[in-house]
């Protein structure tokens, strides 16, 4: 089973474009990342720049509308993610609990949809999805 663990650093929604990271926190997170890799569960991971450097494309009017960050209505934003492959939701939770997160961080766990989760008509509609991932 694949799970995405999403890092939600509270307050990151208003972080400036040049936000500075604490080297000690980065080192602690790197030790955690190495533990995931050494256990053979890590697929990929990345950190994300703050929303102040991003953009949103919305389609409420039927046409794409671009809004540059930061986004006033945002209360929680992603700071990064890990993609892991483990045997169960409980194992994904166990890994998330080992994260050296600070008191202002949350790790959300979301299972990745697999084709086997869907009925045959949806699998048929998504034919070729695996080819896109390569």
Backbone as a chain_set.jsonl record, in Angstrom:
{"seq": "XXXXXXXXXXXXXXXXXXXXXXXXXXXXXXXXXXXXXXXXXXXXXXXXXXXXXXXXXXXXXXXXXXXXXXXXXXXXXXXXXXXXXXXXXXXXXXXXXXXXXXXXXXXXXXXXXXXXXXXXXXXXXXXXXXXXXX", "coords": {"N": [[0.842, -1.183, 0.0], [0.52, 2.184, -0.84], [1.271, 5.276, 0.67], [0.849, 8.756, 1.159], [2.546, 10.974, 3.076], [1.893, 13.994, 4.395], [3.403, 16.99, 5.148], [2.411, 19.529, 7.235], [3.126, 22.542, 8.075], [2.179, 24.686, 10.5], [1.442, 28.084, 10.102], [3.036, 28.406, 7.901], [1.686, 29.314, 5.742], [1.909, 32.044, 5.63], [4.556, 32.517, 5.33], [7.568, 34.191, 4.302], [9.019, 34.555, 0.963], [11.775, 34.079, 1.183], [12.176, 32.379, 3.359], [13.949, 31.138, 6.143], [15.567, 28.127, 7.0], [16.053, 26.101, 9.891], [19.128, 24.748, 10.603], [19.575, 22.637, 12.464], [17.039, 21.473, 12.724], [16.674, 20.638, 10.108], [18.72, 18.736, 9.929], [17.778, 16.834, 11.789], [15.448, 16.036, 10.473], [16.595, 14.93, 8.204], [17.833, 12.676, 9.284], [15.561, 11.203, 9.939], [14.508, 10.85, 7.344], [16.522, 9.243, 6.262], [16.156, 6.968, 7.861], [13.654, 6.092, 6.935], [14.414, 5.452, 4.308], [16.401, 3.475, 4.789], [14.813, 1.492, 5.891], [13.524, 0.645, 3.698], [11.075, 1.655, 2.835], [10.667, 4.141, 1.718], [9.628, 5.928, -1.09], [9.694, 8.406, -2.478], [10.443, 11.873, -1.778], [9.952, 15.334, -0.989], [10.494, 18.806, -0.297], [8.559, 21.809, -0.102], [8.442, 25.093, -1.458], [7.311, 28.135, 0.174], [3.822, 29.276, 0.066], [3.851, 31.938, -0.767], [5.457, 32.106, -2.969], [4.102, 30.767, -4.858], [1.37, 29.915, -7.119], [-2.117, 29.842, -7.901], [-4.471, 28.197, -9.941], [-7.651, 28.672, -10.812], [-10.991, 27.565, -11.713], [-13.591, 28.474, -11.571], [-15.188, 30.172, -13.109], [-15.325, 28.882, -15.463], [-13.278, 29.456, -17.082], [-9.701, 29.515, -16.934], [-8.279, 31.117, -14.123], [-5.648, 32.899, -12.801], [-4.082, 33.215, -9.693], [-1.71, 34.807, -7.834], [0.433, 33.77, -5.123], [0.926, 35.055, -1.764], [-1.934, 33.259, -0.36], [-4.792, 34.522, 0.862], [-6.953, 33.189, 2.11], [-5.946, 30.78, 2.939], [-5.396, 28.412, 5.474], [-4.06, 26.17, 6.297], [-1.224, 24.806, 4.837], [0.778, 22.874, 2.56], [4.042, 21.828, 3.375], [5.775, 19.995, 2.517], [6.352, 16.548, 1.472], [6.244, 12.962, 1.846], [6.416, 9.961, 0.046], [5.501, 6.778, 0.722], [5.803, 3.186, 0.871], [4.128, 0.734, 2.419], [2.907, -1.996, 4.506], [0.431, -1.527, 5.67], [-2.157, 0.76, 6.876], [-1.783, 1.217, 9.564], [0.982, 0.831, 9.803], [1.901, 2.994, 8.289], [1.007, 5.079, 9.905], [2.557, 4.553, 12.148], [5.12, 5.19, 11.166], [4.735, 7.93, 10.661], [4.421, 8.854, 13.25], [7.007, 8.738, 14.163], [8.259, 10.881, 13.068], [10.326, 13.739, 13.376], [8.79, 16.068, 14.066], [7.942, 19.472, 14.853], [6.164, 21.253, 17.51], [4.418, 22.892, 16.059], [3.743, 21.576, 13.752], [2.048, 19.295, 11.592], [1.496, 15.983, 10.515], [-0.141, 14.654, 7.929], [-1.75, 11.729, 6.809], [-2.376, 10.017, 3.87], [-3.868, 7.558, 1.938], [-2.796, 6.291, -1.18], [-4.617, 6.093, -4.166], [-5.28, 3.053, -5.766], [-5.573, 1.158, -8.8], [-6.973, -1.199, -8.333], [-8.76, -0.449, -6.412], [-11.047, 0.42, -7.598], [-14.147, 0.022, -9.497], [-14.666, -2.078, -12.457], [-15.5, -0.41, -14.69], [-14.454, 2.116, -14.121], [-11.753, 1.495, -13.97], [-11.376, 0.834, -16.66], [-11.864, 3.341, -17.861], [-9.628, 4.676, -16.981], [-7.578, 3.479, -18.285], [-4.24, 3.076, -19.302], [-3.081, 4.723, -17.46], [-0.93, 3.802, -15.889], [1.111, 3.867, -17.787], [1.508, 6.584, -18.083], [2.774, 7.226, -15.744], [5.371, 6.477, -15.998]], "CA": [[0.0, 0.0, 0.0], [1.261, 3.438, -0.867], [0.707, 6.37, 1.443], [1.536, 10.026, 1.117], [2.567, 11.677, 4.349], [1.937, 15.412, 4.048], [3.855, 17.866, 6.236], [1.643, 20.768, 7.298], [3.703, 23.426, 9.099], [1.261, 25.78, 10.802], [2.082, 29.378, 9.931], [3.78, 28.439, 6.635], [0.87, 30.008, 4.743], [2.332, 33.45, 5.569], [6.029, 32.581, 5.303], [8.112, 34.978, 3.188], [9.697, 33.746, -0.058], [13.144, 33.747, 1.575], [12.127, 31.776, 4.687], [15.2, 30.478, 6.504], [15.391, 26.866, 7.713], [16.955, 25.845, 11.016], [19.986, 23.609, 10.248], [19.383, 21.516, 13.382], [15.776, 20.825, 12.352], [16.922, 19.962, 8.832], [19.525, 17.543, 10.233], [16.886, 15.852, 12.419], [14.565, 15.514, 9.436], [17.404, 14.07, 7.335], [17.982, 11.382, 9.971], [14.273, 10.525, 9.75], [14.443, 10.456, 5.936], [17.439, 8.101, 6.116], [15.512, 5.808, 8.489], [12.652, 5.622, 5.974], [15.143, 4.821, 3.201], [17.05, 2.255, 5.274], [13.771, 0.491, 6.117], [13.016, 0.215, 2.397], [9.693, 2.086, 2.616], [10.63, 5.445, 1.059], [9.56, 5.975, -2.559], [10.222, 9.72, -2.839], [10.127, 12.948, -0.836], [10.34, 16.679, -1.405], [9.993, 19.954, 0.434], [7.921, 22.785, -0.979], [8.6, 26.515, -1.137], [6.079, 28.672, 0.762], [2.807, 29.732, -0.882], [4.139, 33.285, -1.274], [6.135, 31.974, -4.257], [3.273, 29.925, -5.719], [0.213, 30.44, -7.84], [-3.27, 28.955, -8.005], [-5.273, 28.342, -11.146], [-9.022, 28.253, -10.495], [-11.819, 27.402, -12.904], [-14.969, 28.724, -11.159], [-15.929, 30.858, -14.174], [-15.218, 28.094, -16.685], [-12.003, 29.841, -17.686], [-8.647, 29.53, -15.912], [-7.921, 32.4, -13.517], [-4.416, 32.719, -12.04], [-3.903, 34.059, -8.514], [-0.383, 34.638, -7.25], [0.489, 33.645, -3.675], [0.266, 34.145, -0.823], [-3.365, 33.12, -0.509], [-5.361, 35.039, 2.111], [-7.878, 32.255, 2.748], [-5.258, 29.548, 3.336], [-5.153, 28.238, 6.91], [-3.059, 25.115, 6.383], [-0.621, 24.563, 3.528], [1.791, 21.825, 2.564], [5.442, 22.221, 3.406], [6.518, 18.92, 1.875], [5.679, 15.257, 1.508], [6.955, 11.703, 1.649], [5.62, 8.863, -0.498], [6.042, 5.543, 1.286], [5.078, 1.951, 0.583], [4.112, -0.076, 3.631], [1.92, -3.071, 4.47], [-0.876, -1.173, 6.23], [-2.378, 2.109, 7.389], [-1.158, 1.26, 10.891], [2.431, 1.008, 9.621], [2.098, 4.38, 7.849], [0.836, 5.902, 11.098], [3.739, 4.337, 12.991], [6.211, 5.987, 10.601], [4.433, 9.35, 10.873], [4.645, 9.153, 14.667], [8.456, 8.832, 14.385], [8.745, 12.113, 12.449], [10.777, 14.725, 14.365], [8.028, 17.296, 13.833], [7.872, 20.431, 15.956], [4.785, 21.423, 17.984], [3.565, 23.602, 15.098], [3.659, 20.806, 12.512], [1.125, 18.172, 11.527], [1.724, 15.073, 9.392], [-1.383, 14.023, 7.482], [-1.482, 10.492, 6.076], [-3.421, 9.735, 2.884], [-3.568, 6.395, 1.106], [-2.819, 6.543, -2.619], [-5.587, 5.246, -4.864], [-4.763, 2.018, -6.669], [-6.609, 0.741, -9.747], [-7.779, -2.264, -7.734], [-9.757, 0.16, -5.534], [-12.162, 0.898, -8.405], [-14.889, -0.958, -10.296], [-14.112, -2.261, -13.815], [-15.74, 0.69, -15.629], [-13.507, 3.184, -13.808], [-10.444, 0.99, -14.412], [-11.369, 0.961, -18.128], [-11.751, 4.77, -18.184], [-8.275, 5.11, -16.632], [-6.6, 2.643, -18.988], [-3.061, 3.819, -19.726], [-2.558, 5.541, -16.363], [0.406, 3.318, -15.51], [2.071, 4.315, -18.797], [1.788, 8.001, -17.812], [3.63, 7.334, -14.558], [6.742, 6.061, -16.322]], "C": [[0.885, 1.244, 0.0], [0.506, 4.493, -0.076], [1.533, 7.614, 1.195], [1.42, 10.621, 2.511], [2.828, 13.141, 4.026], [2.345, 16.225, 5.268], [3.096, 19.178, 6.147], [2.235, 21.626, 8.418], [2.779, 24.624, 9.33], [2.017, 27.107, 10.766], [2.825, 29.517, 8.612], [3.009, 29.195, 5.556], [1.27, 31.475, 4.613], [3.851, 33.611, 5.559], [6.511, 33.399, 4.11], [8.829, 34.072, 2.188], [11.095, 33.287, 0.357], [13.209, 33.132, 2.978], [13.412, 30.982, 4.947], [14.905, 29.218, 7.327], [16.434, 26.739, 8.813], [17.797, 24.611, 10.686], [19.815, 22.407, 11.177], [18.106, 20.75, 13.067], [15.94, 20.062, 11.049], [17.715, 18.68, 9.07], [18.671, 16.458, 10.876], [15.965, 15.218, 11.383], [15.334, 14.604, 8.487], [17.645, 12.704, 7.979], [16.702, 10.553, 9.829], [14.145, 10.017, 8.315], [15.338, 9.238, 5.675], [16.845, 6.835, 6.731], [14.436, 5.228, 7.58], [13.32, 4.871, 4.819], [15.746, 3.497, 3.637], [16.047, 1.137, 5.528], [13.164, -0.005, 4.807], [11.591, 0.649, 2.1], [9.589, 3.394, 1.834], [10.61, 5.295, -0.459], [10.169, 7.287, -3.048], [9.833, 10.723, -1.76], [10.584, 14.262, -1.422], [9.789, 17.687, -0.424], [9.437, 20.947, -0.566], [8.218, 24.204, -0.511], [7.28, 27.038, -0.566], [5.104, 29.178, -0.297], [3.071, 31.119, -1.45], [4.848, 33.239, -2.618], [5.293, 31.215, -5.281], [2.191, 30.686, -6.46], [-0.893, 29.392, -7.785], [-3.98, 29.251, -9.304], [-6.652, 27.797, -10.809], [-9.869, 28.287, -11.767], [-13.292, 27.695, -12.626], [-15.808, 29.361, -12.259], [-15.949, 30.051, -15.471], [-13.951, 28.403, -17.459], [-10.948, 29.839, -16.596], [-8.324, 30.95, -15.446], [-6.727, 32.138, -12.605], [-4.37, 33.725, -10.897], [-2.528, 33.772, -7.954], [-0.487, 34.555, -5.734], [1.089, 34.893, -3.06], [-1.25, 34.213, -0.97], [-4.038, 33.431, 0.819], [-6.225, 34.015, 2.842], [-7.209, 30.972, 3.238], [-5.011, 29.523, 4.839], [-4.109, 27.162, 7.154], [-2.538, 24.857, 4.973], [0.432, 23.468, 3.665], [3.188, 22.417, 2.561], [6.32, 21.19, 2.724], [5.762, 17.618, 2.002], [6.686, 14.125, 1.42], [5.968, 10.748, 0.994], [6.277, 7.596, 0.015], [5.198, 4.359, 0.834], [5.251, 1.033, 1.775], [2.974, -1.089, 3.537], [0.526, -2.64, 4.925], [-0.937, 0.303, 6.618], [-1.707, 2.258, 8.748], [0.351, 1.465, 10.781], [2.745, 2.429, 9.162], [1.978, 5.329, 9.043], [2.054, 5.765, 12.008], [4.924, 5.144, 12.479], [5.974, 7.474, 10.838], [4.7, 9.746, 12.321], [6.131, 9.29, 14.998], [9.043, 10.13, 13.821], [9.165, 13.104, 13.534], [10.098, 16.088, 14.164], [8.036, 18.18, 15.078], [6.413, 20.584, 16.383], [3.855, 22.148, 17.002], [3.455, 22.875, 13.76], [2.707, 19.625, 12.679], [1.554, 17.299, 10.35], [0.398, 14.385, 9.099], [-1.027, 12.812, 6.63], [-2.657, 10.218, 5.149], [-2.996, 8.548, 2.037], [-3.716, 6.776, -0.364], [-3.819, 5.575, -3.265], [-4.858, 4.289, -5.8], [-5.898, 1.617, -7.604], [-7.526, -0.32, -9.149], [-8.831, -1.736, -6.758], [-11.059, 0.477, -6.278], [-12.879, -0.223, -9.141], [-14.339, -1.01, -11.719], [-14.338, -1.083, -14.757], [-14.796, 1.868, -15.373], [-12.097, 2.755, -14.214], [-10.31, 1.136, -15.921], [-11.173, 2.42, -18.536], [-10.338, 5.286, -17.928], [-7.202, 4.255, -17.292], [-5.458, 3.515, -19.49], [-2.454, 4.681, -18.628], [-1.154, 5.089, -15.964], [1.476, 3.762, -16.508], [2.446, 5.793, -18.573], [2.764, 8.172, -16.661], [5.083, 7.024, -14.866], [7.528, 7.168, -16.97]], "O": [[1.864, 1.334, 0.741], [-0.719, 4.593, -0.141], [2.752, 7.549, 1.041], [0.323, 10.751, 3.054], [3.862, 13.484, 3.452], [1.695, 16.15, 6.31], [3.126, 19.858, 5.122], [1.879, 21.451, 9.584], [2.623, 25.472, 8.452], [3.102, 27.229, 11.335], [3.208, 30.625, 8.236], [3.593, 29.661, 4.578], [0.998, 32.093, 3.583], [4.367, 34.711, 5.756], [5.932, 33.316, 3.027], [9.204, 32.949, 2.526], [11.551, 32.225, -0.07], [14.182, 33.34, 3.703], [13.892, 30.252, 4.08], [14.084, 29.25, 8.243], [17.56, 27.216, 8.673], [17.24, 23.528, 10.506], [19.903, 21.267, 10.722], [18.084, 19.521, 13.132], [15.407, 18.963, 10.899], [17.411, 17.647, 8.474], [18.821, 15.282, 10.545], [15.728, 14.01, 11.409], [14.788, 13.609, 8.011], [17.658, 11.686, 7.287], [16.763, 9.341, 9.622], [13.722, 8.883, 8.093], [14.952, 8.318, 4.954], [17.01, 5.745, 6.183], [14.316, 4.008, 7.463], [12.862, 3.806, 4.405], [15.617, 2.497, 2.93], [16.385, -0.039, 5.395], [12.385, -0.959, 4.8], [10.949, 0.084, 1.214], [8.513, 3.719, 1.335], [11.463, 4.623, -1.039], [11.043, 7.292, -3.915], [8.979, 10.435, -0.922], [11.493, 14.303, -2.251], [8.754, 17.464, 0.203], [9.802, 20.927, -1.741], [8.242, 24.479, 0.688], [6.232, 26.436, -0.801], [5.503, 29.475, -1.423], [2.56, 31.445, -2.521], [4.846, 34.234, -3.343], [5.708, 31.038, -6.426], [2.115, 31.914, -6.428], [-0.625, 28.199, -7.64], [-4.083, 30.404, -9.724], [-6.808, 26.603, -10.55], [-9.521, 28.938, -12.752], [-14.16, 27.222, -13.36], [-17.013, 29.118, -12.337], [-16.527, 30.489, -16.466], [-13.596, 27.681, -18.391], [-11.26, 30.132, -15.442], [-8.123, 31.858, -16.253], [-6.781, 31.265, -11.739], [-4.587, 34.921, -11.092], [-2.209, 32.627, -7.634], [-1.36, 35.171, -5.124], [1.695, 35.702, -3.762], [-1.781, 35.112, -1.621], [-3.876, 32.692, 1.79], [-6.226, 33.98, 4.072], [-7.858, 30.156, 3.894], [-4.489, 30.48, 5.41], [-3.352, 27.24, 8.123], [-3.317, 24.709, 4.031], [0.91, 23.183, 4.763], [3.478, 23.374, 1.843], [7.472, 21.468, 2.39], [4.669, 17.575, 2.565], [7.822, 14.307, 0.98], [4.793, 10.733, 1.36], [7.461, 7.36, -0.222], [4.035, 4.511, 0.462], [6.359, 0.609, 2.101], [2.173, -1.046, 2.603], [-0.459, -3.306, 4.606], [0.079, 0.994, 6.681], [-1.13, 3.303, 9.05], [0.936, 2.195, 11.581], [3.741, 3.011, 9.591], [2.76, 6.271, 9.174], [2.526, 6.753, 12.572], [5.661, 5.727, 13.275], [6.906, 8.203, 11.177], [5.156, 10.859, 12.585], [6.481, 9.896, 16.011], [10.206, 10.441, 14.076], [8.439, 13.291, 14.51], [10.763, 17.122, 14.103], [8.126, 17.692, 16.205], [5.516, 20.098, 15.694], [2.634, 22.027, 17.106], [3.112, 23.486, 12.747], [2.585, 19.044, 13.757], [1.935, 17.819, 9.302], [-0.118, 13.628, 9.922], [-0.102, 12.869, 5.82], [-3.806, 10.189, 5.591], [-1.897, 8.532, 1.484], [-4.643, 7.492, -0.742], [-3.85, 4.388, -2.939], [-3.943, 4.676, -6.526], [-7.067, 1.725, -7.235], [-8.724, -0.336, -9.43], [-9.7, -2.49, -6.321], [-12.071, 0.774, -5.643], [-12.305, -1.285, -9.383], [-13.629, -0.098, -12.146], [-13.455, -0.773, -15.557], [-14.386, 2.544, -16.316], [-11.331, 3.561, -14.742], [-9.249, 1.521, -16.413], [-10.405, 2.709, -19.453], [-9.896, 6.229, -18.585], [-6.038, 4.306, -16.894], [-5.697, 4.586, -20.048], [-1.416, 5.308, -18.841], [-0.282, 5.926, -15.728], [2.62, 4.006, -16.123], [3.577, 6.195, -18.847], [3.501, 9.156, -16.609], [5.949, 7.298, -14.036], [8.698, 6.981, -17.304]]}, "num_chains": 1, "name": "protein.A"}
